[in-house]
Amino acid sequence: MRRRVIWTAIGGYLGINFLMFLRFFFPRALYEPNTVFSIGFPSDFDLGVNQQFLMSNRIWVIKEPDRVFVVFARCTHLGCTPEWKPSENKFKCPCHGSGYDAEAVNFEGPAPRPMDRAHVELDATGKVIVDTSRLYVDDPAAGVNHFNDPNAYLPL
């Protein structure tokens, strides 16, 4: 009886190790949203900040009377996702208090620069295509400002 218990324990141990070995061949994969996606037509958006794509793609679409641009929703201090406060007309980072105006330019808190803007362009059908892998940066400390570059915004 003692030998049977010992051989059962050894078999169980080897069986568990074999299952862990097999698990190695099926890695866990993270499925992140595509960095290039369509958000619709420019006329689909009202003036101001649109939060429709915040949860799915981490962006805000901002429409002004003369242009549309897309802000990547990442605080430039430590990478948190700020919140849009419509009553105060500003973005506010809940973690460390950085504040950004309606164009995502920092004006309070520890954030060193404005939030980045995503690459935007129109496809052949007139829909807005956003590429969050290509970001436009404004860094006054480094003397870099790409907010007025082509494809940083869509003129209306």
N, C-alpha and C positions, 0 to 999 in steps of 0.2 A: 504494500500500500504506500509506503514511504517513497519508493522509487517512482511509482506512478505519479504522485504529487510533484516530485522534482522534475520528471520529464514533461509533465503538463506545464509547469512554470517556465521551463526552458523553451518549450514550443511556443507558448504564449509570448514570451519575450522576443523570440526570433520572428514570430508572426507580426507583432507590432512594428518591429524594426523594418521588416519587408514592406509593410504598408506605408511607413514613412518614406522609404526609398522610392516607392512608386509615386507617392505624392509629389516628389521632386520634379517629375516629368510633366506635371500639370501646374504650372506656376500661376499664382494669383495675378490677375491683370487689373490695372486701373483703367476704367473707361472714362476718359475725359471728353468734354464736348469738343467738337471740331473747331479749329481756330478760324476757319473761313466759313461764313454763313450769310444767308440773306435775311434781311429784316423787313422787307416790304418796300413800298414806294415812299418817296419823301412826303407826298401829300397825305399819307396815313397818320402822320404825327402832328399833334397840336403844338403850339408855341410853348416852350418851357422844357422841363425835364420829364422824360418818359422812362418809367421803371419797368416796363414790360419784359425786358430781357435780363434783368438783374439776377434772378435766380438761375436761369438756364445758361447764360453766357457771361455773367459778371460785367455787364456794360450798362451805361445810361445813354440814351439817345437824346441829344439836346438840339432843339430846333429854335432858331432865332429868325427874325424877319428876313434876313438876307443869306442865311446858311444853315446847314445841318452838320453836326459833328458828333462823334461817338467817344465817350470817356470810358476808359478802362477803370473799373471800380476797385482800385487798390490804393490805399493810403501810401504816400511816399515816405512816411516815417518808418513803419514796421510792417507794412503789407496787409493791414486789416482792411475790411470792407466798410467804408463809411456809410452813413445813412443819409438819405435826402430828407431834409426838414422843410416842407413846403411853407409852414407858417413863418419860418425865419428866412426863407429863400436862400438856404445854404446847405452844403454837405457837412456833416459832423462825424468825426471818427469817435466811436464810443469808447475806445480803449484808452487813448491818451489825449483826447481833446483837440486834435487838429481840426481846423475849420477851413472850408473852401467855399468860394462864392458860386454863383449859378453857372459860371464857366469853368469850374473846377480849379480855380487859381487860389492857392493858399493865402490866408490872411491872418490866421491865428494858430497858436499851438506849435508843437515841435516839428511839424512837417517842413522839410527843407526846400520843397519845390512843388509846383502844381501837379495834379494827377495827369497821367499820360493819356494821349488821344490815340485812338486806333485808326488804322488805314481804312478809308472808305472810298468806294467808287461805284459807278452805275454800270450794270450789265446791259446787254443788248435790249432787254425788255423794259429797262428803266427802273429796275429794282436796285435797292442799295445793298451792296456786298460789303461786309465788314471782315477785316483780317486782324485778329487780335495778336497775331505773332509779329506784326509790324507796328510798332508803337512810335509815336512822335512825342518828343520830350521837350520841355521848357525848363532849363536849369540856369537861372540868373547867376549863380555863383561860378559856373563854368563858362558863362557867356554863350550858351547854346539855346536857341529858340527855333524849334521846328514846327510850331503851331500854325504858321502861315505857309508851310510847304504845300505843294500840290498833293492832293489825296489826304491831307490832314482834316479837310472839311469838304463839303459839297456846296458850292454856291447855288443859290436859288434864283 
